[in-house]
Amino acid sequence: MFAGDIGCYTLGVNLGVTDTVFCMGASVSFAFGFNKAFKLSDKNQHVVAIIGDSTFFHTGLSALIDAIHNNAKFLLVILDNSTVAMTGNQKTLSSPVNSLGEAVKPISIEKIVRNLDIGFLEIVDPYDFKKSIEVLKQSKDYIEKNSSIAVIIFRHLCVNTDEGLKNNPIIKVFVDNDCKGCKLCIDEFECQSLIFNEDTKQVEIDRKTCIDCAQCIYSCPFGSIKVLK
């Protein structure tokens, strides 16, 4: 059960990876509620709450405190792109400067989580696909063993900001001639730079829009999207 929240990650609804979207902070409170409901019905159902960094500061934190106090059991995924991306890239509370460029005291998400006595906390760059999968499996094992809340912070600068795009790794990829034209990469990854050529019946990369992040290589089950060496 995947409880979503309000933000750019709400686009996950299109990918079929989010079951609920209601209001800011509802991901955590819904996860708590779902966990209680499954427990009352004697069902061992895994629950995941997905929330952004700015939304966590605004409304997710109080719900998390309540869930911890009541011995809830679920995975909390905090997507930290260091900006309020959905409404104009305003500064978040973790920034050392505000929107006026004035120095302010940054608030650390991980310090808050650690002070709440969370037993499992990992910070991962989601571009590290293998590490991300490994940590997700570890969190599942921890939750099952300890009947407690686990937290993963997926941290990567938003590529829709100047700083994020400038610091994003540049890894060029290409689609080889063995592409089966199944369109799984287009349908499941939904990147605007993956386009289907009706003449060749194969996928191509639109170089005008591609930012060379290379994350699409994981979307092809046949390995036809490769790193250009």
Secondary structure, 3 states (H helix, E strand, C coil): CEECCCCHHHHHHCCCCCCECCCCCHHHHHHHHHHHHHHHCCCCCCCEEEEEHHHHHHHHHHHHHHHHHCCCCCEEEEEECCCEHHHCCECCCCCCECCCCCECCCCCHHHHHHHCCCCEEEEECCCCHHHHHHHHHHHHHHHHHHCCCEEEEEECCCCCCHHHHHHCCCCCEEECCCCCCCCHHHHHHCCCCEEEECCCCEEEECCCCCCCCCHHHHHCCCCCEEECC
